[in-house]
Amino acid sequence: MIRYRIVKKLLGIITLLFLSIGLRAALDPPTMRCVSVDSASGVTISWFPPIGNPIEFVEYQIFESINPTGPFNLLVSIPTFATASYNHAGAIVNNFNTHYYFVQTVFNDGSLQNSSSSDTISPMRMNLTLWQQDYAGQLNWNPIHGTPIPSNGGYEVQRRVGLGMWANISGQAYGNESFADSISRCNDTVYYRVRVQDAIACYSVSTVAKENLIDNTPPRAPEIDSISIDNFTGTISISWSPSSSPDVTGYTITRLNPATPLDTVSGRLTNVYVDNETGLDYFNQSLAYEIAAIDSCGNVTPGVREHETMNLSFTRDLCERSITLSWTAYKGWNVVNGYTILMSEAGGPYTLLGTTDPNERSFVHSGIDATKIYCYIVRANGAGVQLSSSQSDLVCVAFPNLTYPSYQYLNKVSVTEDNNVELSCYVDSSLDLGIVVYYEIKRGLSVDGPFETIDTLILGDDDWLIEYTDSSAYPEMHEYTYRVDAIDNCDQILLRSNYARTLHLKIFPDKYNFNNTLNWTEYTDWLAYGDGVGHYEMFRVINNETDSEIIYKGAKDVFELEDDLAEFQQQGSKICYFVEARERSRNTFGIVDTSRSNRVCVSFESDLYIPTAFSPNRDGTNEFFKPVTPYINPQNYECKIYDRWGQLVYVIDQNDFRGWSGFDGNGNPHPIGAYIYHLRLTTERGSVVDRKGSFTLLR
């Protein structure tokens, strides 16, 4: 009613204007305002009456064509000047017909004439092209006129669903006669139209395009990313890439074999589900799952490719000290990039143990400690952009309780007089029969090896001490390191003893300075069950005498000795040494042990020194004459001295340590001059020395 009053008032103003300007020579065509299609398929065109003398007005003539270039035919004549619209009833059938209109004014200014034609206008015809049956699509319509009608506004794109109300869904500028709608409906009729209004709210309304949207298309399937076992919570985690269909409202999760629906989760972007059912048996079998998407219309996508957990198992070999892992393939991915094996030792953190190729589903863990528990998880690695992963079940492996010797103490290695090596080792005699099958005696040149097995020993059930003599060693040449290994029925080492090394003694003789320098290696092998070395003792033996003499008793950190032989040079030419290490205190087994080194000997060649003169003048120099025999232990020593006429004047025997003084028995000096000696003796080796010569007595 308000719009009608506005138009009526406007027409009155126009009429007064016409009256005030007087008569005109001609009338213009009316100004086109809008063209609208009603619900009965009629077309209503509206206009402003022309400016001019309404007295000359005869009628309006409306022309129509179905082609924009004609031919146009007279549709109707309207004889009333104030009429501003016309309804062409039933003009458009099924949104198919297209009509074009223009209006002329017929006037009489002395002769009957037609004005020029108004703008040609055409009702907007809406076209809808569906993208899919359940999804709206592309809207297109024609403009009212090739160029915007004066005072014409932009388009209002409207949509109505079912019996609902029209609602604006977009505004489009004049010249952009298209719009894409993305509405999706389960089963509804959707209507579209477009409106455009002039400055005084005259609406041009298009035809109505409609389609029945029926959504019976399942949504696009989600893609399972991985199925992984959480061994710490006892659950299985399923993750997936959400469906790309926008109308998805949730997902159904099904455990297979047999098919067991688990749950329905809401939300298109939900992508994780945890199967926390109590008592899931993923230890003895693989578990398979599938995920299906549900849309807002209740459509369910077919189950996507099922994924299946890996099932990990093992075998163990005590003798080889190895655990063999095997597992089922991860099923569901197009490509498995490989497998990673993780291991925890004795409750420690999981670390990388190894990897396998995609087609290799077993792994051998060698060199294990049979007293520890090992736990394993296998991780399947996906390929492609996501690089997904999946974990197997956890398996922990322990060997049967093994009884190991509680100790094995190599308490001593010692060199004998005949250069063999004696060793002794305390062993655990409390073990059950068959735990230790035999013992291996190992020998090397250093702690770092290499070691060779020089013998194997089988002990009785109650034997607690190994005593062994190594007669194949050369302890006079080398220092040796020994150990004893307890071997089980797998030929594996149950327990390895401590290392024990021989004492090695070396001698550096200085014949003419009458001394020998001795050095020896440190004995360090009494620390496992004792307090180590207390001190060292050095022994000397001359000419193979049965009794040895201790010549040194020193600190544990001294390993060199110089032996002065000046006072012993007459006692023999062969001198031997050995050193002994003495334990500081009683060890765990109540023993103070001793380790002896190799024996080193030096034999100096016998020297015979006979002076050519002496001067018994009581000045303290060269007061006596006596042939000297260093490094000879003489037997039957006798040296007879004659004057120049062959008269025996003195006899030196082996008990005369000084020799002839140059005086007779009464203390009278013998005359200066030449004298003759005759020396006879037997060496310690049994050879006879017989020498004659002369010397001079000087005063």
Buried (B, 14 or more C-beta within 10 A) or exposed (E): EEEEEEBEEBBEEBBEEBEEEEEBEBBBBBBBBBBBBBEEBBBBBBBBBBBBBBEBBBBBBBBBBBEEEEEBEEBBEBEEBBEBBBBBEEBBEEBEBBBBBBBBBBBEBEEEBBBEBBBBBBBBBBBBEBEEEBBBBEBBBBBBBEEBBEEBBBBBBBBBBEEEEBEEBBEBEBEEBEBEBEBBBBEBBBBBBBBBBBEEEBBBBBBBBBBEBBBEBBBBBBBBBBBBBBBEEBBBBBBBBBBEBEBBBBBBBBBBEEEEEBEEBEEBEBBEBBBEEEEBEBEEEBBBBBBBBBBBBEBEBEBBEBBBBBBBBBEBBBEBBBBBBBBBBBBBBEEBBBBBBBBBBEEEEEEEBEEBEBEEBEBEBEEBEBEEEBBBBBBBBBBEEEEBBBBBBBBEBEBEEEBBBEBBBBBBBBBBEEBBBBBBBBBBBEBEEEBBBBBBBBBBBEEEEEBEEBEEBEBEEEEEEBEBEBEEBEBBEEBBBBBBBBBBEBEBEBBBBBBBBBBBBBBEBEBEEBBBEBBBBBBBBBEBBBEBBBBBBBBBBBBEEEEBEEBBEBEBEEBEBEBEBEEBBBBBBBBBBBBBBBBBEEBEBEBEBEBBBBBBBBBBEBBBEBBEEBBBEEEEEEBBBBBEBBBBBBEEBBBBBBBEEEEEBBEBEBEBEEBBBBEEEEEEEBEEEEBBBBBBBBBBEEEEBEEEEEBBBEE
